[in-house]
Amino acid sequence: MSKKTSNYEKCAWPTVGVREGTRVEDYDWGYLYIYPDGRPPEFRVSEKPTEQEIRDRWGHYPN
């Protein structure tokens, strides 16, 4: 799940790619900011998503 504002959408995102057979706790997390005005996406680790935000976005991946 992501949070949308008029200026950007931000999604919970791992610092490295998600691999099969791993758990949420195996990763460091930040937010991927997506801008509707055409700017390139930006990844930030200065804020950390909640576990619920992570599971909402990434919970469909098999453990």
BASE-96497 format. One line per 5 residues: number of its first residue (from 1); their letters; for each residue y, x, z of N, C-alpha, C. Coordinates in nm, 2 decimals. Example, Ala and Ser with C-alpha at 12.3 -4.5 7.8 and 13.67 -1.06 7.14 Angstrom:
BEGIN
1	as	-0.57 1.32 0.78 -0.45 1.23 0.78 -0.33 1.32 0.78; -0.22 1.28 0.71 -0.11 1.37 0.71 0.00 1.29 0.79
END
This chain:
BEGIN
1	mskkt	-0.12 0.09 0.00 0.00 0.00 0.00 0.12 0.09 0.00; 0.23 0.04 -0.06 0.35 0.12 -0.06 0.47 0.03 -0.01; 0.57 0.10 0.02 0.69 0.03 0.06 0.79 0.04 -0.05; 0.85 -0.07 -0.09 0.94 -0.07 -0.20 1.08 -0.11 -0.15; 1.18 -0.03 -0.20 1.32 -0.07 -0.19 1.38 -0.07 -0.33
6	snyek	1.50 -0.10 -0.34 1.56 -0.10 -0.47 1.58 0.04 -0.53; 1.58 0.14 -0.44 1.60 0.28 -0.48 1.48 0.36 -0.50; 1.37 0.32 -0.44 1.24 0.39 -0.45 1.12 0.32 -0.40; 1.01 0.36 -0.43 0.88 0.31 -0.37 0.82 0.43 -0.30; 0.77 0.42 -0.18 0.71 0.53 -0.12 0.56 0.49 -0.08
11	cawpt	0.47 0.59 -0.11 0.33 0.57 -0.08 0.27 0.68 0.00; 0.18 0.64 0.09 0.11 0.74 0.17 0.03 0.83 0.07; 0.04 0.96 0.09 -0.02 1.05 -0.01 -0.07 1.18 0.06; -0.19 1.22 0.02 -0.24 1.35 0.09 -0.18 1.47 0.02; -0.18 1.58 0.10 -0.12 1.71 0.05 -0.21 1.77 -0.05
16	vgvre	-0.34 1.74 -0.05 -0.43 1.79 -0.15 -0.52 1.67 -0.20; -0.58 1.68 -0.31 -0.66 1.57 -0.37 -0.77 1.52 -0.28; -0.79 1.39 -0.28 -0.90 1.33 -0.20 -1.03 1.36 -0.26; -1.13 1.40 -0.18 -1.26 1.43 -0.23 -1.36 1.33 -0.17; -1.46 1.30 -0.25 -1.57 1.21 -0.20 -1.64 1.27 -0.08
21	gtrve	-1.68 1.19 0.02 -1.75 1.23 0.13 -1.66 1.29 0.24; -1.52 1.26 0.23 -1.43 1.31 0.33 -1.37 1.19 0.41; -1.30 1.21 0.51 -1.23 1.11 0.59 -1.08 1.13 0.59; -1.01 1.02 0.63 -0.87 1.03 0.64 -0.82 1.14 0.72; -0.89 1.16 0.83 -0.86 1.27 0.93 -0.87 1.41 0.87
26	dydwg	-0.94 1.42 0.76 -0.96 1.55 0.70 -0.84 1.61 0.62; -0.74 1.53 0.61 -0.62 1.56 0.53 -0.49 1.56 0.61; -0.39 1.64 0.56 -0.26 1.62 0.60 -0.19 1.52 0.51; -0.10 1.44 0.56 -0.04 1.34 0.48 0.11 1.34 0.48; 0.17 1.29 0.37 0.31 1.27 0.36 0.34 1.15 0.28
31	ylyiy	0.45 1.14 0.21 0.49 1.03 0.13 0.52 1.08 -0.01; 0.47 1.00 -0.11 0.51 1.02 -0.25 0.62 0.92 -0.28; 0.74 0.96 -0.32 0.85 0.88 -0.35 0.86 0.86 -0.50; 0.86 0.74 -0.55 0.86 0.71 -0.69 0.99 0.63 -0.71; 1.07 0.68 -0.81 1.20 0.63 -0.84 1.20 0.55 -0.97
36	pdgrp	1.25 0.43 -0.96 1.25 0.34 -1.08 1.36 0.38 -1.19; 1.45 0.47 -1.15 1.55 0.51 -1.25 1.51 0.63 -1.34; 1.38 0.67 -1.33 1.33 0.77 -1.42 1.33 0.91 -1.36; 1.38 0.93 -1.24 1.37 1.06 -1.18 1.23 1.09 -1.16; 1.19 1.22 -1.16 1.05 1.26 -1.13 1.01 1.22 -0.99
41	pefrv	0.88 1.19 -0.96 0.84 1.16 -0.83 0.86 1.28 -0.74; 0.87 1.26 -0.61 0.90 1.36 -0.51 0.80 1.34 -0.39; 0.74 1.45 -0.35 0.65 1.45 -0.24 0.71 1.51 -0.12; 0.71 1.44 0.00 0.77 1.48 0.12 0.67 1.48 0.24; 0.67 1.58 0.31 0.58 1.59 0.43 0.67 1.58 0.56
46	sekpt	0.80 1.56 0.54 0.89 1.55 0.66 0.86 1.43 0.74; 0.81 1.32 0.67 0.77 1.20 0.74 0.62 1.18 0.72; 0.55 1.13 0.82 0.41 1.11 0.82 0.38 0.96 0.82; 0.29 0.92 0.72 0.25 0.77 0.72 0.16 0.74 0.84; 0.16 0.62 0.88 0.07 0.58 0.99 -0.07 0.57 0.93
51	eqeir	-0.17 0.57 1.02 -0.31 0.56 0.98 -0.33 0.43 0.90; -0.27 0.32 0.94 -0.28 0.20 0.87 -0.23 0.20 0.73; -0.11 0.27 0.71 -0.06 0.29 0.57 -0.15 0.37 0.49; -0.21 0.47 0.54 -0.31 0.55 0.47 -0.43 0.47 0.43; -0.48 0.40 0.52 -0.60 0.31 0.49 -0.57 0.20 0.39
56	drwgh	-0.45 0.14 0.40 -0.41 0.04 0.31 -0.41 0.10 0.17; -0.36 0.22 0.15 -0.35 0.28 0.02 -0.48 0.35 -0.03; -0.55 0.41 0.06 -0.67 0.49 0.02 -0.80 0.44 0.07; -0.80 0.33 0.14 -0.93 0.28 0.20 -1.04 0.24 0.11; -1.00 0.22 -0.02 -1.10 0.18 -0.12 -1.19 0.30 -0.16
61	ypn	-1.15 0.42 -0.13 -1.23 0.54 -0.17 -1.35 0.54 -0.07; -1.47 0.57 -0.13 -1.59 0.57 -0.04 -1.59 0.69 0.05; -1.64 0.68 0.17 -1.65 0.79 0.27 -1.78 0.86 0.25
END
